[in-house]
């Protein structure tokens, strides 16, 4: 189903930091071909046999709607056997360690583990302790590579290319794995990345995310002339010890409404990884307006995750690895 003319060498997808520009292009091209083929994305059957006989386990030890559901759909549309495990239904609630959970899944001859975990570095930890391919579906405040890939796919489809674009990423940048993965990917692809948020929600060294990354204190400066604006929610689950104003004050200064959007380019698009906190980081009229591509991001997410599952499974088959205890 997926036409891959170039080599994908990664048995795991742990972060954007480890990918080359060619790797990124390969995923985007494969996902783009899925979106452009209605017999795959819109047919009644919607199943291929690419992953028939393979087992994909979605191990989500942190809440998720979009990412978990899209990985489940991606696996099923590729013909895989998909098993979902959440924190509330796993033995983690009984005190089982992540290592023991992974060893248990590995003993069941699992082919792919899609992991979401509140701890930064969890995906890398698991990857060295299983024979399965590991796909990082978000680890703490570290990375969320498939979100960045689907955002890049939307940018490419809407703007034609990524190189030369000006993309503003605004909100709780410091605690956002989406912001980190996007900044790394967009920088590698030649876009100018502008980060903006309250001082207590900004990384201490934005330049560490790439030479094309700049930080801004004021939203108007950050979005002026932007081709795309990616708004982020406040990561309340990671704000321990961080002081902030009321949500009303936050919205007034760092929320995106129609007046602020007018400073961007006339054809600028508005993006959000979800879930959207309406009236906080996004005015409802913008979230539902003609420039919003939020629901298109959701559709692109299934295609990107289909491409990723196919690629890592192929790499695992070609370069089998032994679990490390």
N, C-alpha and C positions, 0 to 999 in steps of 0.2 A: 504493500500500500504506500509506504513512504519511500520516495526516491532519494537515495543518499549516494551521491557520487564522490563524496570526500570522506576521509577516514575520521571516525570519532574514537578517540583512544581512552576515554574515561569510563571506568567501571562504575564510578560513583558521580553524583552531582552534589557537591558539598557547598560550593559557593562560587560566585562570579570571579572572585579573586584568582582562582586557579585556571580560568578559561582564557584562551587566546581569542583574538578577533575572529579568526577562522572558525573556532568552536561556536562562538555566538552566532555567526552567520549561518552555520550549518543547522542549528536548532531553529532559527527564524525561518530559513528556507523550507525546512521540513514542516513546520507548523503552518506556514503560509499556504503550502500546497494542500493541507488538510482543509483549511478554511475556504479554499477556492474550488473544492471538489464536493458539491452538494450530495453526491451519492454516498459520501462518508459522513459528512456533518449533518445532513438533513434527511437521509433515507429512513424508512420505517425500521429496517433491520439494524442499521448503524453498527454492525459488528464486522470486524475482520478477524482473520485467524492468526495474525502476527504473533500474539502472545498466548496462543492456545497451548494448554498444558503448563503454563507458568503461573506461579502464585505471587500475587502482590498483596502485601500487608500494609495497610495504612495505620501506623501506630501514632495516634494523636494524643499526646499527654498534656495538651493545652487546648482550650476551646477553638473551634473553627467551623465556619459554614462554607464559604466559597472554596477555600483551598481543599478541604477534605472532600467535599462533594465533587469537585472537578477532577480530583485524582481518582475517585471511585468511578466516575463516568469514563475517564480516559482509559483506565484499565479494562473496564468491561467492554468498551467499544473496540479494544484491541484483542478481545477474546480471552483475557486472563481471568483466573479465579481470584476474586478480590475479597479480602477479609478486612473489616474495619474494627479497630480496637481503640477505645477511648479510655481516658484515665479512670473514669468512674466504673468501668466494667473490666478493668485489668487488675492483676494481682499487685499492682503498685499500691492500691488502697490497703493491702494487707502487709505492706512493708517490703515487698520485693524490690530489689535494686534494678536499675536499668540494665546492668550487665547480665543479671540472671534472666531478665525478660528476653534480652537479645539471644542469649545462649539457648533458651527454650525455643524461640522462633527459628533459630539456625538449625536446631535438631530436627525440625519439621521440613527441612529442605525448601525453605523459602527462597524465592528468586530475587525479589525486590522488597526492601523495607523503605517505605515513605515515612519519614520521622518528623514530627513536630514536638518540640520539647522546650520548656521554659529556660533551660540552661544553655548559655552560649558555649559552643564547642561540642555539644552532645552528638551531632551528626558525625563529626570527625572521630569521636570516641567510639561510636558504634561501628563505623566503617572499618576499623582495625580489629574488630572482634566478631566478624561475621563473614560467611562466604557469600552472602547475598550482596546485591548492589544496593547502595544506600542513596536515597534522594532526600536532600534537606528541604523540608517543607516549612522551615522557620525554626531557628534555634536561638532563644533568648533575644537579645538585642544585637545579635551578630549578623546573620544573613538570611535572606529569603530569595534564593536565586531564581526560582520559577516565576515569582512575581515580577522581578526585574525583566526577565525574558519576555513575559507577556506584555509588559508595558512597552518594551522596545518594539515588539511586533506591531502594536497599535500605532506607535509613532512612525514606523516604517510604512505602514499601509496608509496612514493619513497624510504624511508629509513627503513620501517618496524615498527619503533616506534619513539617516540619523546624523551623519556628519554635518557640522555647521549649525545644527539647531541650538536654540537657547531654551533650556528647560529649568524652570524654577521648582524646587522641592521645598514646601513650606509647612511649618508646624512643629511638632515634637520630633525634631531631627535626631537628637541625641539618643533617644531610646528606640528609634525605629530601625528595624532590620531591613525594611523596605527601602528606606532612604539610603542606607549604606550600600545595599546591592545595586540600587539604581545609579547612585553616584559612580560606583566602580564601573558598571557596564557602560553608561553613557559617556564617561570619560574615555574609556577604551575605544569607543566608536566615534570619537571626535566631536562630541557635543559639548557646549558650554553648560555647566551645571551651577545653578545658583541656589544656595541654601539660606533659608531665612526662618527665624523663630525666636522665641524669648531667649535671653542669654542663658537661663538655667536649662534650656532645652536644646542647646547647640553644642556640637562636639568641640573639644578644646583645640583640635588641629584639623580643620576641614581639608587643608592641603594634602593631608596624608591619604585622602581618598582619591587623589589624582591631580594632575597639574592643571586641569581645566575647571577645577572646582573652586568657587568663590563663595564667601559668606556675606550676608547682608543683614543689617539691623532693622531696616524698614521694608515693609511689604511692597510699597509702591515702587521702590528702587529694584526690588527683586523681580517683580513681574513686568516691569517696563520693557516692552519690545519682545516679550517671551513668546515662543512658538507653542509652548505647552506648560501647564501648571499642574503639578502633582501635589495635592493637599493630603496632609496626614492627620490622623486622629491623635488626641492626647492619649498616651500610653499609661493610663491610670494605674494599671497593674505593676508598673515599673517605676512609679514616682516616689517611692519611699525616701523621705528626706529632702525632696525637692519642693521649694516654695513656688507658688503661682497665684495669680490673681483669680478672681471669680471667673466662671465660664462666660459670663456676660461681658466682662472686661476683655477677656481673651478674644472673644469673637469680634469685639469692636476694633481691636488692634491687629489681630492675626487671622481673622476670618475672611473668606473670599466672597464678596458680594458683587452685584452688577457694577457699581461705581469703580471698584478696584480692578475688576476684570477689564474695564475699558482701557487701562494702561497697557495691557498686553496687545499683541498683534490682532488685527480684526478677525483673523482665521485661527486664533489660538484655541487649543482644545484644553478641557479641564478633565483631570484624571483623579482617581482616588482608589486605593487598594481595598477599602471597605474594612469594617463596617463604618458607614458615614454617620457622624454625629450632627444631624441637621440643626442648623441654627448656632453651631459652635464653630467648626472650621469651614463649613460650607453653608451659604444661604440656600434655602430650598429652591429659589428661583434659578440659581446657578446649577445646583445638583440635577435639576430636571430640565434645564435649559438646552437650547440647540447646540451649545458648544460642549456639553457634557458627553463623554464617551465611556462613562462608568460601566454601563451594561455591556458595551462592546468589549471592555476589558474582561468581563466575566466569560463571554463566549470565547475570546482568544485564549483564556486560561486553559480550557479543555484541550484545545489544539496543541498548545505548547506542552502540556503535560503528557499528551499522547506521544508527541515527538520525543520527549525526554525518556519516557518509559521504554520506548522502542530502542533508542540509542544505547542506553545503559545496559539493557538486556542483551543487545548484540555484543557489546564490549565484554560483558561478563562471560558470554559463551566462548568468545575468542581468547580471553585471558583469564581463565579460572584462578581463583585465589583461595588459600586456606584460611580458616578463621584463626585469629590470634587470641589466646587465652589471657 
